[in-house]
Amino acid sequence: MHKTLVLLFYKMARSRRRMAVQRSKGRDESRPGRHECLRHGAYAAVCSAVILVLLLLGISTLRAADLSGMWTGNGVDAGDGVPGVAQAGVILEIAQNGAEVTGSYAAPGAKPVKIENGRIEDGRIVFWCRDSRNNLITATLRMSGDWMLGRLTNAAGNVMNIALKKQ
């Protein structure tokens, strides 16, 4: 999708340069010909419409997938504690309503905590919650096939990479 957008912007810029060159070859630069204006205006309108459709399709792709349900998997410590040791039992229960995400998160061996400020933003699932000691935990997740992958970061900066699969 990004390549398509770049290509469209490149074509628009190339068309504008071509018109500028044509105007500089003996024509009054302040007054382009009528046909040039109509052709450029129609081209720009079509390009703008195509870009808008592509953006809407890209944004709605994640929203179209219903993330509601229970997601379970493992977390891997990414720096503190014993690096690379999998912690089983990460549970994420999600209820999705459009771009809003609510539910709960349970770390290994801990009671579930409520998801706060959950949302789908730029193709990612973003939320935060507080652990049993009221420490802030932020989450940034993304879909990859049937898996939800991402990282949780606590207030101290410790990171846990998680991989969850819908049950």
Order of alpha helices (4+ residues) and beta strands (2+ residues): alpha-alpha-beta-beta-beta-beta-beta-beta-beta-beta-beta
